[in-house]
């Protein structure tokens, strides 16, 4: 096993137990709801977070603070010669830029040490899936550079498809117009979105009805996975307090592809503040985004 230290941030939405078991350090993106600030060390229960959104609370989020990133890297660099940080998409947050500058500043003060920050161009468990690949490569003995190079050269194969249950949250975030949100809500229209090669959220379709939107996610997986079924040892699914729907998608993936292993977790507050309750996202390794 390679000895580089693996770091990510809270937007990866990986379970706390997974991160602790695999000794992965996490940088926190803070969020504010009902006048109170929460972060990785002092979180709000995810169900409570979404319940408050259902009742009208409108959370806000912030990127990783550069000073906090410098402080964390300064601590880790004393214990590890090499660090790999898999960061939230630069297309959705300023986190990557802040962390990359922090890493450069710390390395300048520690000759012979190395920090590589990878722009995942991913979000939620899409970013988490990239961390999982990095962990697998580390356990196989791949070096820091081999692992970072693989992620940077193959990020377009980490595919995200997702749907939301309430268009008004996308309207608040500027993803759809007010008229689209209003008419779509009345007509029970559910948008289908993905994250493109620049790490931006893009609307790629729409269907009428919740169940059809969940099935459409698996239809898209069938189109995009290509010859990579064997490369998907575990499928990642995240949800906005909608575990039953996430399990429905997992069962459909299992039925069509024979894949038995799934990691299902909440869409964390960083993403959930903008996508809202009822979000369902499916992540896998395929041909291209």
Buried (B, 14 or more C-beta within 10 A) or exposed (E): EBEBBBBBBBBBBBBEEBBEEBEBBBBBBBBBBEEEEBBBEEBBEBEEBBEBBEEEBEBEBBBBBBEBBBEBBBEBBEEBEBBBBBBBBBBBBEBBBBBBBBBEBBBEEBEEBBBBBBBBBBBBBBBBBBBBBBBEBBEEEBBBEEBBBBBEEEBEBBBBBBBBBBBBBBBBEEBBEEEBBBEBEEEEBBBBBBBBEEBBBBEEBBBEEBEBBBBBBBBBBEEBBEEBBEEBEBBBBBBBBBEEBBBBBBEBBBEBBEBEEBBBBBBBBBBBBBBBBBBBBBBBBBEEB
